[in-house]
Amino acid sequence: MGRPLIIVFLVGLFMVTGVAGAAPAHQVRIPVGISSTPSTEDKVTVVKGDHLWKISARHLESTSPEASIAPYWREVIEVNTPNLRSGDPDLIFPGEVIELPGISESR
């Protein structure tokens, strides 16, 4: 029979591997890195081109797509303004860590 053929392909944000000809026992999923998506549910590191509205919208889209961005964005500003290097929520820098408050059910 020879050496087994290893198959590797990407599915969404996961890499899946398998051996051709083998009975599928289970899949192995390995996360593929993404730029500024939160590494935890409550924090995100700013990358070039980010702003608090974009970060808020991206977080809501992934966790609660039906939620309104504006009220959540205001909470993000309120939580983070004291800790921003500039002190100005309109001026954030790559590398800064933004805390993302929990999403309430009332949104």
N, C-alpha and C positions, 0 to 999 in steps of 0.2 A: 504494500500500500504506500510506502514512502512517508515523507514528512507531511504533517498536517498543514493545511492552508489556513493561515490566520486572517480573519477579515476584520477591518477596523473602519467605522464610518461614524459620521456625526448625525445626531438626531436632536434638533433644537439646540439646547445648551449642554447636551450630554454626549459623551463619546461612548459608543457601545462596541464591545469586541466579542468575537465568537470564533469558533473553530469550524471550518467547513466540513461537512460530513459527520460531525458529532451530534449526538442527540442533545437538544437544548435543555440544559439543567437550570440555568438562571442567567440573567443579564448582569453585567457589571456596568454601573453608571459612574462616570467621573465628571464632575463639573468642569466646564471650560470657562476660563476667566473672562469677565466683562469689566468695562472701564469703571464707571462710578455707580454701579448698582450696589446697594448696601451689602456689606459682607455679613452684617447681622441685621436683625429686623429694626434696629433703632439707631443706626449710625451710617453715614456715608462720607467718603472722602471726596472732596471737591477736585474735579479735573478741569483743565482749561476749557472754557466755554460754558461752564455750569453757572447757573444762578438759582436762587432759592425757589423761584416759581417752577423752573424746569425740574429741580430735584423733587419738589413736592408732587408735581404732576406724575413724574415717573414712579414714585413710591406708591401713590394712590392707584395708578394703573395696574401695578403688580399686586396690590393687596386688597383694594376696595374700589373697583372700576366705576361703581355708581356714585361714589362720593364726590362732592363739590370741591374743586381745588381751592377757591378763594378762602374759605374759612380755615382750611388746613394750612394753607400757605401763611396766613396770619399767625397761626400757632407756631409754625416753624420759625418765623421771624422773632416772635416773642421769646421762645426758648433759647435761640442762638445769638441774638444781638449782643448780650453781655460778654459772650465768649469770642466774638469775632475780632480778629487782629485789627481791622479798621474801625470797629465799632459801628459800622454802617452796613445794614443788610443788603444794600445795593452794590456793595463792593466786597466780594469774597475772593479768596485767593486759592489757587491749586494747592492741595495738601492739607487745607483746613478740614477738620472733622465736624460735620453737621449732625446734630442729634435730631432724630425724627420722632416726634411725640406719637403716642398711641392714637389709633383712629377710633373715635367714639361711634356708637351705634346710631346716634341722632343725626348723622350727616346724611 
